[in-house]
């Protein structure tokens, strides 16, 4: 497996503010991703965090709202900007690890965000 | 287009019963990977199994078993002699090719095991 940690584990924020979530992975992870899981829903991919360059965003997600950095192989941040109650979700960081000829995606423990 | 369907939203079973979680997928790719993840109340997603499209051999791991059938595009998951600790949301997922990057998740099945 891969070791992935996130902080904070949870936060309660006021509308209009921003929160930066940090993700640390072990050195065996190749690709890193950020997902959102809204209450009672499945996971939605926000973006692929690219090392040293701009993240690749999925449809419906934009850099101004969810700026992402990945300054090195093992660290990435996701910022949720100008938050509204609709941003209340679990945000998960994930990384892929090659195991033989195949890759598996492992997930961090998630950051539970509540926006008031 | 890729799609994963988990028709069962919620399942409740009594402890020690067997339970099967259904997963049906759609893809036009010839190479793809299927996964099951467990999400307990703590929220962390736990990897359970990966199966590639060329390997239809069923797998058993303790009380867990997986039945992959390409003919019906299904990858079902059975828990034998369920335990309270099995209570969680279970997600089936599909990834394309060998990159492992684009994951398509089902909507999840919430399993409650009643003592």
gemmi code that builds the backbone of each chain (N, CA, C; Angstrom):
import gemmi

chains = {
    "A": [
        ("UNK", (0.841, -1.192, 0.000), (0.000, 0.000, 0.000), (0.879, 1.246, 0.000)),
        ("UNK", (0.235, 2.399, -0.028), (0.943, 3.667, 0.008), (0.504, 4.436, 1.243)),
        ("UNK", (1.430, 5.235, 1.765), (1.118, 6.031, 2.945), (0.767, 7.439, 2.495)),
        ("UNK", (-0.450, 7.864, 2.805), (-0.920, 9.186, 2.404), (-1.544, 9.856, 3.617)),
        ("UNK", (-1.077, 11.043, 3.916), (-1.644, 11.777, 5.050), (-2.172, 13.122, 4.577)),
        ("UNK", (-3.168, 13.615, 5.287), (-3.770, 14.898, 4.961), (-3.960, 15.700, 6.227)),
        ("UNK", (-3.862, 17.018, 6.070), (-4.252, 17.879, 7.171), (-4.785, 19.188, 6.648)),
        ("UNK", (-5.770, 19.763, 7.303), (-6.383, 19.253, 8.535), (-7.300, 18.068, 8.249)),
        ("UNK", (-7.658, 17.355, 9.283), (-8.587, 16.243, 9.109), (-10.012, 16.750, 8.983)),
        ("UNK", (-10.279, 17.891, 9.588), (-11.586, 18.512, 9.487), (-11.474, 19.990, 9.832)),
        ("UNK", (-12.420, 20.770, 9.330), (-12.440, 22.191, 9.654), (-13.840, 22.739, 9.442)),
        ("UNK", (-14.129, 23.771, 10.184), (-15.384, 24.510, 10.021), (-14.992, 25.927, 9.644)),
        ("UNK", (-15.497, 26.392, 8.522), (-15.060, 27.679, 7.989), (-16.250, 28.585, 7.714)),
        ("UNK", (-15.972, 29.862, 7.666), (-16.991, 30.849, 7.360), (-17.059, 31.071, 5.857)),
        ("UNK", (-18.207, 31.368, 5.415), (-18.418, 31.683, 4.005), (-17.508, 32.812, 3.581)),
        ("UNK", (-16.951, 32.699, 2.366), (-16.094, 33.760, 1.842), (-14.621, 33.589, 2.149)),
        ("UNK", (-14.291, 32.707, 3.054), (-12.882, 32.469, 3.388), (-12.316, 31.356, 2.515)),
        ("UNK", (-11.031, 31.092, 2.674), (-10.359, 30.030, 1.912), (-9.657, 29.078, 2.868)),
        ("UNK", (-9.546, 27.851, 2.441), (-8.870, 26.826, 3.244), (-7.894, 26.064, 2.357)),
        ("UNK", (-6.693, 25.862, 2.856), (-5.705, 25.072, 2.130), (-5.520, 23.733, 2.815)),
        ("UNK", (-5.658, 22.680, 2.044), (-5.509, 21.312, 2.532), (-4.180, 20.762, 2.035)),
        ("UNK", (-3.451, 20.134, 2.929), (-2.147, 19.591, 2.567), (-2.197, 18.075, 2.459)),
        ("UNK", (-1.438, 17.558, 1.545), (-1.366, 16.111, 1.333), (0.099, 15.695, 1.194)),
        ("UNK", (0.469, 14.730, 1.988), (1.831, 14.203, 1.949), (1.754, 12.711, 1.612)),
        ("UNK", (2.538, 12.302, 0.615), (2.533, 10.892, 0.222), (3.934, 10.324, 0.367)),
        ("UNK", (4.019, 8.991, 0.383), (5.349, 8.394, 0.445), (5.981, 8.412, -0.942)),
        ("UNK", (7.245, 8.153, -0.987), (8.021, 8.382, -2.203), (7.674, 7.424, -3.333)),
        ("UNK", (6.907, 6.381, -3.053), (6.618, 5.419, -4.090), (5.423, 5.809, -4.960)),
        ("UNK", (4.756, 6.861, -4.592), (3.586, 7.315, -5.352), (4.038, 8.072, -6.590)),
        ("UNK", (3.347, 7.827, -7.696), (3.704, 8.512, -8.933), (2.781, 9.695, -9.190)),
        ("UNK", (1.514, 9.405, -9.431), (0.574, 10.488, -9.710), (-0.232, 10.839, -8.467)),
        ("UNK", (-0.648, 12.097, -8.382), (-1.467, 12.546, -7.259), (-2.741, 13.208, -7.774)),
        ("UNK", (-3.818, 13.013, -7.039), (-5.122, 13.534, -7.459), (-5.863, 14.113, -6.260)),
        ("UNK", (-6.825, 14.968, -6.573), (-7.727, 15.486, -5.561), (-9.154, 15.156, -5.959)),
        ("UNK", (-9.895, 14.645, -4.977), (-11.292, 14.282, -5.185), (-12.171, 15.049, -4.191)),
        ("UNK", (-13.427, 15.169, -4.554), (-14.419, 15.711, -3.634), (-15.519, 14.671, -3.463)),
        ("UNK", (-15.975, 14.529, -2.236), (-17.079, 13.623, -1.955), (-18.122, 14.391, -1.164)),
        ("UNK", (-19.169, 14.802, -1.843), (-20.233, 15.534, -1.173), (-21.061, 14.578, -0.321)),
        ("UNK", (-21.754, 15.095, 0.675), (-22.462, 14.233, 1.625), (-23.328, 13.187, 0.945)),
        ("UNK", (-23.095, 11.944, 1.279), (-23.895, 10.854, 0.748), (-23.662, 10.545, -0.722)),
        ("UNK", (-22.633, 11.138, -1.287), (-22.384, 10.953, -2.720), (-21.113, 10.151, -2.965)),
        ("UNK", (-20.888, 9.861, -4.236), (-19.666, 9.178, -4.620), (-18.529, 10.185, -4.784)),
        ("UNK", (-17.406, 9.710, -5.237), (-16.239, 10.574, -5.403), (-16.237, 11.217, -6.779)),
        ("UNK", (-15.854, 12.474, -6.802), (-15.729, 13.210, -8.052), (-14.305, 13.727, -8.154)),
        ("UNK", (-13.660, 13.433, -9.274), (-12.292, 13.892, -9.455), (-12.274, 15.384, -9.724)),
        ("UNK", (-11.494, 16.119, -8.935), (-11.352, 17.562, -9.151), (-10.253, 17.814, -10.167)),
        ("UNK", (-9.074, 17.229, -9.899), (-7.942, 17.518, -10.769), (-6.803, 16.551, -10.507)),
        ("UNK", (-5.919, 16.491, -11.480), (-4.646, 15.786, -11.338), (-3.599, 16.818, -10.951)),
        ("UNK", (-2.883, 16.545, -9.872), (-1.838, 17.468, -9.421), (-0.547, 17.125, -10.141)),
        ("UNK", (-0.057, 18.029, -10.945), (1.154, 17.801, -11.727), (2.343, 18.449, -11.034)),
        ("UNK", (3.419, 17.696, -10.971), (4.590, 18.215, -10.293), (5.188, 19.377, -11.064)),
        ("UNK", (5.317, 20.503, -10.419), (6.005, 21.654, -11.000), (5.260, 22.375, -12.097)),
        ("UNK", (4.009, 22.028, -12.321), (3.240, 22.721, -13.353), (1.778, 22.798, -12.931)),
        ("UNK", (0.996, 23.455, -13.734), (-0.411, 23.651, -13.400), (-1.162, 22.318, -13.387)),
        ("UNK", (-2.083, 22.209, -12.482), (-2.891, 20.997, -12.381), (-3.812, 20.866, -13.590)),
        ("UNK", (-4.229, 19.638, -13.836), (-5.170, 19.356, -14.913), (-6.553, 19.185, -14.309)),
        ("UNK", (-7.471, 20.095, -14.626), (-8.785, 20.115, -13.995), (-9.821, 19.372, -14.818)),
        ("UNK", (-10.728, 18.733, -14.101), (-11.853, 18.065, -14.741), (-12.940, 19.086, -15.028)),
        ("UNK", (-13.834, 18.668, -15.888), (-14.938, 19.546, -16.256), (-15.723, 19.958, -15.012)),
        ("UNK", (-15.986, 21.234, -14.908), (-16.751, 21.743, -13.772), (-15.896, 22.286, -12.648)),
        ("UNK", (-14.593, 22.126, -12.751), (-13.673, 22.627, -11.725), (-12.671, 23.568, -12.374)),
        ("UNK", (-12.403, 24.693, -11.711), (-11.509, 25.697, -12.279), (-10.435, 26.078, -11.271)),
        ("UNK", (-9.338, 26.565, -11.828), (-8.173, 26.867, -11.005), (-8.444, 28.000, -10.024)),
        ("UNK", (-9.264, 28.953, -10.412), (-9.518, 30.081, -9.519), (-10.227, 29.634, -8.246)),
        ("UNK", (-11.057, 28.623, -8.359), (-11.813, 28.132, -7.215), (-11.014, 27.094, -6.428)),
        ("UNK", (-10.273, 26.277, -7.132), (-9.533, 25.180, -6.494), (-8.064, 25.188, -6.927)),
        ("UNK", (-7.315, 26.205, -6.556), (-5.892, 26.194, -6.923), (-5.161, 25.028, -6.255)),
        ("UNK", (-4.323, 24.399, -7.036), (-3.593, 23.206, -6.589), (-2.114, 23.409, -6.868)),
        ("UNK", (-1.305, 23.013, -5.925), (0.134, 23.029, -6.149), (0.707, 21.658, -5.864)),
        ("UNK", (1.804, 21.368, -6.551), (2.563, 20.140, -6.270), (4.028, 20.478, -6.520)),
        ("UNK", (4.669, 21.074, -5.533), (6.040, 21.532, -5.742), (7.069, 20.418, -5.855)),
        ("UNK", (6.731, 19.244, -5.342), (7.632, 18.105, -5.473), (6.805, 16.829, -5.576)),
        ("UNK", (7.501, 15.693, -5.680), (6.817, 14.420, -5.926), (5.876, 14.014, -4.802)),
        ("UNK", (6.184, 14.414, -3.582), (5.486, 13.825, -2.437), (4.553, 14.775, -1.702)),
        ("UNK", (4.347, 15.981, -2.222), (3.541, 16.956, -1.494), (2.645, 17.724, -2.445)),
        ("UNK", (1.412, 17.943, -2.014), (0.481, 18.730, -2.815), (-0.472, 19.472, -1.890)),
        ("UNK", (-0.965, 20.600, -2.368), (-1.990, 21.328, -1.626), (-3.168, 21.620, -2.531)),
        ("UNK", (-4.331, 21.634, -1.919), (-5.566, 22.047, -2.583), (-6.150, 23.180, -1.754)),
        ("UNK", (-6.462, 24.283, -2.404), (-7.119, 25.393, -1.723), (-8.561, 25.484, -2.201)),
        ("UNK", (-9.458, 25.575, -1.280), (-10.861, 25.827, -1.607), (-11.074, 27.317, -1.353)),
        ("UNK", (-11.301, 28.060, -2.410), (-11.315, 29.516, -2.330), (-12.730, 30.070, -2.225)),
        ("UNK", (-12.832, 31.198, -1.538), (-14.114, 31.918, -1.460), (-15.255, 30.938, -1.195)),
        ("UNK", (-15.149, 30.253, -0.095), (-16.045, 29.133, 0.189), (-17.498, 29.543, 0.400)),
        ("UNK", (-18.357, 28.641, 0.004), (-19.791, 28.765, 0.251), (-20.272, 27.458, 0.878)),
        ("UNK", (-21.462, 27.436, 1.456), (-21.936, 26.185, 2.062), (-21.942, 24.994, 1.100)),
        ("UNK", (-22.067, 25.266, -0.192), (-22.063, 24.187, -1.176), (-20.721, 23.485, -1.283)),
        ("UNK", (-19.687, 24.096, -0.736), (-18.356, 23.472, -0.742), (-18.169, 22.502, 0.408)),
        ("UNK", (-19.153, 22.385, 1.263), (-19.062, 21.434, 2.374), (-18.991, 20.020, 1.814)),
        ("UNK", (-17.889, 19.370, 2.065), (-17.625, 18.050, 1.476), (-16.473, 17.413, 2.212)),
        ("UNK", (-16.191, 16.180, 1.811), (-14.922, 15.568, 2.174), (-14.003, 15.723, 0.963)),
        ("UNK", (-12.802, 16.208, 1.214), (-11.827, 16.353, 0.146), (-10.743, 15.293, 0.363)),
        ("UNK", (-10.527, 14.509, -0.672), (-9.583, 13.393, -0.556), (-8.421, 13.560, -1.522)),
        ("UNK", (-7.261, 13.305, -0.999), (-6.053, 13.257, -1.801), (-5.777, 11.797, -2.120)),
        ("UNK", (-5.301, 11.527, -3.310), (-4.959, 10.148, -3.647), (-3.667, 10.109, -4.440)),
        ("UNK", (-3.073, 8.939, -4.462), (-1.852, 8.745, -5.231), (-1.828, 7.351, -5.824)),
        ("UNK", (-1.204, 7.245, -6.965), (-1.096, 5.935, -7.588), (0.289, 5.365, -7.331)),
        ("UNK", (0.297, 4.096, -7.107), (1.544, 3.390, -6.858), (1.632, 2.220, -7.824)),
        ("UNK", (2.778, 2.099, -8.433), (2.975, 0.986, -9.358), (3.365, -0.261, -8.568)),
        ("UNK", (2.615, -1.322, -8.809), (2.900, -2.590, -8.140), (3.046, -3.636, -9.235)),
        ("UNK", (4.282, -3.909, -9.595), (4.509, -4.764, -10.754), (4.111, -4.012, -12.005)),
        ("UNK", (3.364, -4.672, -12.889), (2.957, -4.004, -14.138), (1.710, -3.127, -13.976)),
        ("UNK", (1.152, -3.112, -12.801), (-0.124, -2.432, -12.620), (-0.002, -1.297, -11.619)),
        ("UNK", (-0.983, -0.419, -11.683), (-1.021, 0.696, -10.740), (-2.297, 0.620, -9.919)),
        ("UNK", (-2.174, 1.009, -8.668), (-3.343, 1.074, -7.791), (-3.389, 2.451, -7.168)),
        ("UNK", (-4.599, 2.942, -6.998), (-4.779, 4.259, -6.414), (-5.145, 4.122, -4.946)),
        ("UNK", (-4.368, 4.801, -4.113), (-4.614, 4.801, -2.673), (-5.068, 6.183, -2.239)),
        ("UNK", (-5.830, 6.213, -1.162), (-6.436, 7.463, -0.731), (-5.979, 7.859, 0.665)),
        ("UNK", (-5.924, 9.160, 0.865), (-5.690, 9.684, 2.192), (-6.950, 9.599, 3.026)),
        ("UNK", (-6.857, 9.984, 4.286), (-8.000, 9.868, 5.202), (-9.088, 10.902, 4.949)),
        ("UNK", (-8.814, 11.896, 4.117), (-9.827, 12.884, 3.808), (-9.832, 14.067, 4.763)),
        ("UNK", (-10.319, 15.181, 4.269), (-10.521, 16.391, 5.068), (-12.003, 16.733, 5.018)),
        ("UNK", (-12.632, 16.706, 6.172), (-14.068, 17.024, 6.251), (-14.223, 18.522, 6.437)),
        ("UNK", (-14.849, 19.157, 5.466), (-15.011, 20.604, 5.489), (-16.476, 20.963, 5.628)),
        ("UNK", (-16.759, 21.813, 6.583), (-18.099, 22.346, 6.770), (-18.016, 23.858, 6.631)),
        ("UNK", (-18.796, 24.398, 5.724), (-18.807, 25.845, 5.502), (-20.136, 26.409, 6.003)),
        ("UNK", (-20.023, 27.370, 6.890), (-21.241, 27.940, 7.490), (-21.672, 29.217, 6.767)),
    ],
    "B": [
        ("UNK", (-17.976, 5.825, -23.484), (-17.949, 6.457, -22.169), (-17.861, 5.391, -21.084)),
        ("UNK", (-17.240, 5.773, -20.008), (-17.078, 4.850, -18.882), (-18.159, 5.130, -17.829)),
        ("UNK", (-18.671, 4.065, -17.261), (-19.697, 4.221, -16.237), (-19.693, 3.012, -15.323)),
        ("UNK", (-19.901, 3.278, -14.048), (-20.000, 2.199, -13.066), (-21.326, 2.349, -12.337)),
        ("UNK", (-22.060, 1.275, -12.276), (-23.380, 1.314, -11.644), (-23.433, 0.351, -10.464)),
        ("UNK", (-23.785, 0.892, -9.332), (-24.050, 0.078, -8.154), (-25.512, 0.312, -7.800)),
        ("UNK", (-26.332, -0.607, -8.233), (-27.776, -0.410, -8.129), (-28.269, -0.439, -6.683)),
        ("UNK", (-27.555, -1.130, -5.838), (-27.975, -1.247, -4.435), (-27.456, -0.034, -3.661)),
        ("UNK", (-28.356, 0.783, -3.198), (-27.967, 1.973, -2.446), (-27.642, 1.609, -0.999)),
        ("UNK", (-28.530, 0.824, -0.401), (-28.337, 0.421, 0.992), (-28.725, -1.046, 1.151)),
        ("UNK", (-27.942, -1.740, 1.949), (-28.240, -3.138, 2.263), (-28.068, -3.327, 3.762)),
        ("UNK", (-28.991, -4.050, 4.356), (-28.858, -4.431, 5.769), (-28.935, -5.943, 5.878)),
        ("UNK", (-28.014, -6.498, 6.618), (-28.025, -7.936, 6.849), (-27.774, -8.171, 8.329)),
        ("UNK", (-28.158, -9.354, 8.766), (-27.885, -9.745, 10.142), (-26.523, -10.418, 10.171)),
        ("UNK", (-25.811, -10.171, 11.231), (-24.476, -10.742, 11.379), (-24.480, -12.242, 11.058)),
        ("UNK", (-23.419, -12.647, 10.365), (-23.180, -14.029, 9.934), (-23.879, -14.385, 8.628)),
        ("UNK", (-24.720, -13.506, 8.144), (-25.317, -13.748, 6.831), (-24.296, -13.428, 5.746)),
        ("UNK", (-24.480, -14.022, 4.583), (-23.672, -13.672, 3.419), (-24.357, -12.528, 2.681)),
        ("UNK", (-23.556, -11.696, 2.039), (-24.137, -10.580, 1.297), (-23.303, -10.339, 0.036)),
        ("UNK", (-23.985, -10.053, -1.054), (-23.312, -9.762, -2.322), (-23.631, -8.348, -2.758)),
        ("UNK", (-22.578, -7.615, -3.070), (-22.699, -6.240, -3.557), (-22.476, -6.267, -5.069)),
        ("UNK", (-23.415, -5.708, -5.784), (-23.368, -5.765, -7.244), (-22.645, -4.564, -7.841)),
        ("UNK", (-21.956, -4.811, -8.937), (-21.286, -3.749, -9.680), (-21.349, -4.082, -11.156)),
        ("UNK", (-21.880, -3.175, -11.936), (-21.941, -3.339, -13.388), (-21.227, -2.151, -14.002)),
        ("UNK", (-20.413, -2.414, -15.001), (-19.624, -1.340, -15.594), (-19.843, -1.262, -17.097)),
        ("UNK", (-19.512, -0.108, -17.641), (-19.571, 0.110, -19.078), (-18.263, 0.726, -19.525)),
        ("UNK", (-17.688, 0.175, -20.566), (-16.489, 0.741, -21.166), (-16.309, 0.166, -22.551)),
        ("UNK", (-15.693, 0.921, -23.425), (-15.366, 0.430, -24.754), (-13.899, 0.050, -24.843)),
        ("UNK", (-13.166, 0.315, -23.771), (-11.756, -0.037, -23.745), (-11.597, -1.554, -23.665)),
        ("UNK", (-10.537, -2.046, -24.249), (-10.245, -3.472, -24.130), (-9.368, -3.746, -22.911)),
        ("UNK", (-8.634, -2.727, -22.508), (-7.814, -2.847, -21.300), (-8.344, -1.895, -20.243)),
        ("UNK", (-8.687, -2.440, -19.128), (-9.208, -1.619, -18.041), (-9.006, -2.360, -16.729)),
        ("UNK", (-9.202, -1.631, -15.642), (-9.020, -2.212, -14.318), (-10.261, -1.940, -13.477)),
        ("UNK", (-10.591, -2.886, -12.666), (-11.734, -2.769, -11.767), (-11.253, -2.845, -10.325)),
        ("UNK", (-11.891, -2.069, -9.485), (-11.470, -1.967, -8.091), (-12.685, -2.007, -7.172)),
        ("UNK", (-12.436, -2.453, -5.959), (-13.386, -2.264, -4.877), (-12.662, -1.549, -3.731)),
        ("UNK", (-13.364, -0.558, -3.172), (-12.863, 0.172, -2.014), (-13.919, 0.124, -0.917)),
        ("UNK", (-13.435, 0.136, 0.308), (-14.304, 0.187, 1.479), (-14.123, 1.537, 2.158)),
        ("UNK", (-15.216, 2.169, 2.529), (-15.151, 3.432, 3.246), (-15.918, 3.291, 4.559)),
        ("UNK", (-15.207, 2.996, 5.631), (-15.869, 2.886, 6.943), (-16.302, 4.257, 7.430)),
        ("UNK", (-17.026, 4.315, 8.537), (-17.505, 5.608, 9.046), (-16.395, 6.632, 9.272)),
        ("UNK", (-15.193, 6.178, 9.479), (-14.078, 7.119, 9.681), (-13.785, 7.922, 8.417)),
        ("UNK", (-14.233, 7.433, 7.266), (-14.104, 8.202, 6.033), (-12.968, 7.799, 5.120)),
        ("UNK", (-11.989, 7.091, 5.628), (-10.851, 6.745, 4.789), (-11.229, 5.654, 3.797)),
        ("UNK", (-10.794, 5.798, 2.573), (-11.047, 4.795, 1.552), (-9.974, 3.715, 1.629)),
        ("UNK", (-10.402, 2.494, 1.786), (-9.473, 1.375, 1.919), (-9.538, 0.526, 0.660)),
        ("UNK", (-8.386, 0.351, 0.025), (-8.302, -0.468, -1.176), (-8.519, -1.930, -0.804)),
        ("UNK", (-9.386, -2.612, -1.558), (-9.654, -4.022, -1.295), (-9.076, -4.928, -2.372)),
        ("UNK", (-9.356, -4.577, -3.640), (-8.914, -5.465, -4.705), (-8.831, -4.716, -6.023)),
        ("UNK", (-7.929, -5.166, -6.879), (-7.823, -4.707, -8.257), (-7.881, -5.937, -9.162)),
        ("UNK", (-8.579, -5.808, -10.263), (-8.662, -6.884, -11.231), (-8.522, -6.282, -12.611)),
        ("UNK", (-7.655, -6.837, -13.462), (-7.539, -6.289, -14.804), (-8.447, -7.045, -15.767)),
        ("UNK", (-8.687, -6.441, -16.898), (-9.694, -6.940, -17.832), (-9.321, -8.271, -18.470)),
        ("UNK", (-8.067, -8.656, -18.366), (-7.641, -9.918, -18.970), (-7.674, -11.079, -17.987)),
        ("UNK", (-8.026, -10.784, -16.764), (-7.989, -11.809, -15.736), (-9.374, -12.009, -15.158)),
        ("UNK", (-10.088, -12.991, -15.667), (-11.439, -13.243, -15.188), (-11.483, -14.253, -14.064)),
        ("UNK", (-10.335, -14.630, -13.593), (-10.306, -15.599, -12.501), (-10.892, -14.970, -11.249)),
        ("UNK", (-11.802, -15.677, -10.631), (-12.380, -15.172, -9.397), (-11.353, -15.247, -8.273)),
        ("UNK", (-11.545, -14.412, -7.282), (-10.572, -14.347, -6.197), (-11.262, -14.425, -4.849)),
        ("UNK", (-10.598, -15.112, -3.961), (-11.109, -15.232, -2.591), (-10.010, -14.781, -1.643)),
        ("UNK", (-10.399, -13.944, -0.694), (-9.464, -13.503, 0.327), (-10.189, -13.535, 1.671)),
        ("UNK", (-9.981, -14.578, 2.383), (-10.676, -14.723, 3.667), (-12.177, -14.809, 3.470)),
        ("UNK", (-12.889, -13.878, 4.057), (-14.364, -13.881, 3.918), (-14.826, -13.138, 2.674)),
        ("UNK", (-13.890, -12.535, 1.967), (-14.222, -11.752, 0.780), (-14.000, -12.583, -0.479)),
        ("UNK", (-14.888, -12.429, -1.433), (-14.676, -13.049, -2.746), (-15.241, -12.133, -3.822)),
        ("UNK", (-14.641, -12.233, -4.992), (-15.029, -11.368, -6.103), (-15.299, -12.220, -7.328)),
        ("UNK", (-16.370, -11.904, -8.025), (-16.788, -12.628, -9.218), (-16.783, -11.667, -10.398)),
        ("UNK", (-15.799, -11.815, -11.278), (-15.655, -10.941, -12.432), (-16.158, -11.689, -13.659)),
        ("UNK", (-17.148, -11.145, -14.336), (-17.695, -11.756, -15.542), (-17.766, -10.713, -16.646)),
        ("UNK", (-16.880, -10.837, -17.627), (-16.876, -9.884, -18.730), (-18.131, -9.997, -19.573)),
        ("UNK", (-18.681, -11.205, -19.652), (-19.866, -11.407, -20.499), (-21.046, -10.559, -20.044)),
        ("UNK", (-21.098, -10.290, -18.756), (-22.186, -9.469, -18.214), (-21.675, -8.134, -17.686)),
        ("UNK", (-20.397, -7.848, -17.913), (-19.772, -6.603, -17.437), (-20.057, -6.389, -15.951)),
        ("UNK", (-19.818, -7.430, -15.192), (-20.094, -7.322, -13.758), (-18.868, -7.716, -12.936)),
        ("UNK", (-18.776, -7.111, -11.787), (-17.659, -7.389, -10.870), (-18.240, -7.348, -9.462)),
        ("UNK", (-18.875, -8.441, -9.082), (-19.607, -8.485, -7.824), (-18.720, -8.918, -6.658)),
        ("UNK", (-19.102, -8.460, -5.501), (-18.297, -8.640, -4.284), (-19.168, -9.321, -3.230)),
        ("UNK", (-18.695, -10.447, -2.724), (-19.451, -11.189, -1.714), (-18.682, -11.234, -0.405)),
        ("UNK", (-19.397, -10.929, 0.654), (-18.839, -11.068, 2.005), (-19.545, -12.256, 2.653)),
        ("UNK", (-18.781, -13.209, 3.068), (-19.328, -14.400, 3.707), (-19.287, -14.229, 5.222)),
        ("UNK", (-20.327, -14.710, 5.868), (-20.387, -14.630, 7.340), (-20.086, -13.214, 7.808)),
        ("UNK", (-20.924, -12.301, 7.403), (-20.684, -10.872, 7.653), (-20.522, -10.576, 9.147)),
        ("UNK", (-19.749, -9.528, 9.398), (-19.497, -9.082, 10.762), (-19.842, -7.603, 10.874)),
        ("UNK", (-20.043, -7.162, 12.088), (-20.403, -5.758, 12.307), (-19.331, -4.830, 11.742)),
        ("UNK", (-18.080, -5.245, 11.806), (-16.984, -4.412, 11.290), (-17.025, -4.258, 9.773)),
        ("UNK", (-17.849, -5.058, 9.123), (-17.994, -4.909, 7.671), (-18.914, -3.748, 7.312)),
        ("UNK", (-19.566, -3.188, 8.277), (-20.473, -2.061, 8.014), (-19.664, -0.885, 7.462)),
        ("UNK", (-20.020, -0.467, 6.274), (-19.272, 0.591, 5.582), (-19.978, 0.883, 4.272)),
        ("UNK", (-19.472, 1.882, 3.575), (-19.899, 2.114, 2.196), (-18.840, 1.487, 1.293)),
        ("UNK", (-19.286, 0.734, 0.322), (-18.378, 0.049, -0.587), (-18.529, 0.646, -1.986)),
        ("UNK", (-17.389, 1.009, -2.560), (-17.377, 1.601, -3.883), (-16.692, 0.677, -4.868)),
        ("UNK", (-17.316, 0.541, -6.011), (-16.719, -0.138, -7.148), (-16.193, 0.953, -8.080)),
        ("UNK", (-15.056, 0.719, -8.710), (-14.471, 1.735, -9.573), (-13.830, 1.091, -10.785)),
        ("UNK", (-13.738, 1.878, -11.842), (-13.147, 1.450, -13.111), (-12.063, 2.439, -13.486)),
        ("UNK", (-10.913, 1.948, -13.896), (-9.900, 2.855, -14.433), (-9.500, 2.382, -15.824)),
        ("UNK", (-9.061, 3.327, -16.618), (-8.752, 3.049, -18.011), (-7.299, 2.659, -18.174)),
        ("UNK", (-7.065, 1.672, -19.002), (-5.719, 1.311, -19.382), (-4.820, 1.055, -18.207)),
        ("UNK", (-3.558, 1.410, -18.369), (-2.590, 1.097, -17.339), (-2.089, 2.340, -16.626)),
        ("UNK", (-2.750, 3.477, -16.852), (-2.278, 4.701, -16.236), (-2.804, 4.860, -14.817)),
        ("UNK", (-3.919, 4.264, -14.562), (-4.475, 4.350, -13.217), (-4.930, 5.719, -12.821)),
        ("UNK", (-5.021, 6.645, -13.761), (-5.326, 7.987, -13.330), (-6.803, 8.322, -13.398)),
        ("UNK", (-7.465, 7.995, -14.470), (-8.862, 8.357, -14.592), (-9.720, 7.261, -13.975)),
        ("UNK", (-10.224, 7.527, -12.780), (-11.068, 6.587, -12.076), (-12.518, 6.992, -12.206)),
        ("UNK", (-13.359, 6.015, -12.428), (-14.796, 6.240, -12.466), (-15.407, 5.432, -11.329)),
        ("UNK", (-16.010, 6.132, -10.398), (-16.564, 5.481, -9.220), (-18.066, 5.270, -9.356)),
        ("UNK", (-18.523, 4.153, -8.821), (-19.959, 3.970, -8.662), (-20.448, 4.843, -7.521)),
        ("UNK", (-21.727, 4.835, -7.304), (-22.330, 5.693, -6.273), (-22.240, 5.083, -4.887)),
        ("UNK", (-21.752, 3.857, -4.813), (-21.532, 3.237, -3.517), (-22.735, 2.478, -2.996)),
        ("UNK", (-22.448, 1.460, -2.211), (-23.487, 0.695, -1.523), (-23.195, 0.743, -0.037)),
        ("UNK", (-24.160, 1.230, 0.709), (-24.000, 1.313, 2.153), (-24.454, 0.007, 2.794)),
        ("UNK", (-23.527, -0.685, 3.413), (-23.832, -1.969, 4.042), (-23.892, -1.797, 5.556)),
        ("UNK", (-24.977, -2.243, 6.129), (-25.114, -2.253, 7.583), (-25.273, -3.693, 8.036)),
        ("UNK", (-24.393, -4.109, 8.916), (-24.477, -5.451, 9.481), (-25.009, -5.321, 10.895)),
        ("UNK", (-26.140, -5.926, 11.112), (-26.840, -5.809, 12.400), (-26.414, -6.952, 13.322)),
        ("UNK", (-25.995, -6.601, 14.523), (-25.536, -7.668, 15.437), (-26.691, -8.544, 15.920)),
    ],
}
model = gemmi.Model(1)
for chain_id, residues in chains.items():
    chain = gemmi.Chain(chain_id)
    for i, (resn, *xyz) in enumerate(residues, 1):
        res = gemmi.Residue()
        res.name, res.seqid = resn, gemmi.SeqId(i, " ")
        for name, pos in zip(("N", "CA", "C"), xyz):
            atom = gemmi.Atom()
            atom.name, atom.element = name, gemmi.Element(name[0])
            atom.pos, atom.b_iso = gemmi.Position(*pos), 0.0
            res.add_atom(atom)
        chain.add_residue(res)
    model.add_chain(chain)
structure = gemmi.Structure()
structure.add_model(model)
structure.setup_entities()
